[in-house]
């Protein structure tokens, strides 16, 4: 239980900084460096806790992959709530609100009046 908390805190606080710092390497490896980064964080969690041990870097990467697959499967089972990206921030400011337009009436001529005005077209 404590290991999950530490991994969650590391993923929340440390991972964004490491992702930003290692962005060039991640781009060069076409995203495969994320596995290394996840393994490093998993290994760091093992070093911080006494009851959670990670034996080597390969074990850390494999554990991080397994952890990611399980987290993905569990998140796929739970339906996600649709959340607004900026709730009530932009809508609170009146100049960001879209102006309401009146509905335009489309006038369509009846077919009989159109045929009467252009009889040569229908022959």
C-alpha positions in Angstrom: 0.0 0.0 0.0 2.8 2.4 0.9 4.6 1.4 -2.3 1.7 2.5 -4.4 1.6 5.8 -2.6 5.3 6.4 -3.2 5.1 5.4 -6.9 2.1 7.7 -7.2 3.9 10.6 -5.6 7.0 10.0 -7.8 4.8 9.9 -10.9 3.1 13.1 -9.9 6.0 15.2 -8.7 9.3 13.8 -10.2 8.1 12.3 -13.6 7.0 15.6 -15.3 10.4 17.2 -14.6 12.3 14.1 -15.9 10.0 13.9 -19.0 10.8 17.5 -19.8 14.6 17.1 -19.2 14.8 13.9 -21.3 12.6 15.1 -24.1 15.4 15.1 -26.7 16.4 11.5 -25.9 12.8 10.5 -25.9 12.3 12.0 -29.4 15.5 10.3 -30.7 14.3 6.9 -29.4 10.7 7.5 -30.7 9.3 7.3 -27.2 11.0 4.1 -26.1 12.9 6.1 -23.4 9.7 6.3 -21.5 10.2 2.7 -20.5 13.6 3.6 -19.1 12.2 6.5 -17.3 9.4 4.4 -15.8 12.0 1.8 -14.8 14.1 4.5 -13.1 11.1 5.8 -11.1 10.2 2.2 -10.2 13.8 1.6 -9.0 13.8 4.8 -7.1 10.6 3.8 -5.3 12.3 0.5 -4.4 15.3 2.4 -3.0 13.1 4.6 -0.9 11.1 1.8 0.8 12.5 -1.0 2.9 9.7 -3.5 2.1 9.7 -3.0 -1.6 12.8 -4.3 -3.4 13.7 -4.1 -7.0 16.7 -6.3 -8.1 18.4 -4.6 -11.0 17.5 -2.2 -13.8 15.9 -4.8 -16.1 13.6 -5.9 -13.3 12.7 -2.3 -12.7 11.8 -1.8 -16.4 9.8 -5.0 -16.5 8.0 -4.1 -13.3 7.2 -0.7 -14.6 5.8 -2.2 -17.8 3.7 -4.7 -15.8 2.5 -1.9 -13.5 1.6 0.2 -16.6 -0.3 -2.6 -18.2 -2.3 -3.3 -15.0 -3.1 0.4 -14.6 -4.2 0.6 -18.2 -6.5 -2.4 -17.9 -8.0 -1.1 -14.7 -8.6 2.3 -16.1 -10.3 0.7 -19.2 -12.7 -1.0 -16.9 -13.8 2.1 -15.1 -15.8 4.5 -17.2 -14.3 8.0 -17.4 -16.2 11.1 -16.6 -16.2 13.8 -19.2 -14.6 16.9 -17.7 -14.3 20.3 -19.1 -10.7 21.5 -19.5 -11.5 24.9 -18.1 -14.6 24.7 -16.1 -16.3 28.0 -15.4 -13.1 30.0 -16.0 -13.7 31.3 -19.5 -17.5 31.2 -19.2 -17.3 33.5 -16.2 -15.9 36.2 -18.3 -18.6 37.8 -20.5 -16.4 38.8 -23.4 -15.5 35.2 -24.0 -19.1 34.1 -24.3 -20.3 33.5 -27.8 -22.9 35.9 -28.9 -26.3 34.4 -29.5 -27.6 34.9 -32.9 -31.2 34.9 -34.0 -32.3 32.1 -36.1 -32.5 33.0 -39.8 -35.7 32.1 -41.6 -35.1 30.3 -44.8 -37.9 31.0 -47.2 -38.5 28.3 -49.8 -40.8 28.9 -52.7 -43.4 26.2 -53.2 -42.6 24.0 -56.2 -45.8 25.0 -58.0 -44.9 28.7 -58.0 -41.4 28.0 -59.3 -42.6 25.8 -62.1 -45.1 28.5 -63.2 -42.4 31.1 -63.4 -40.1 29.0 -65.6 -42.3 26.7 -67.7 -39.8 26.2 -70.5 -37.3 24.5 -68.2 -39.7 21.6 -67.5 -40.6 20.8 -71.1 
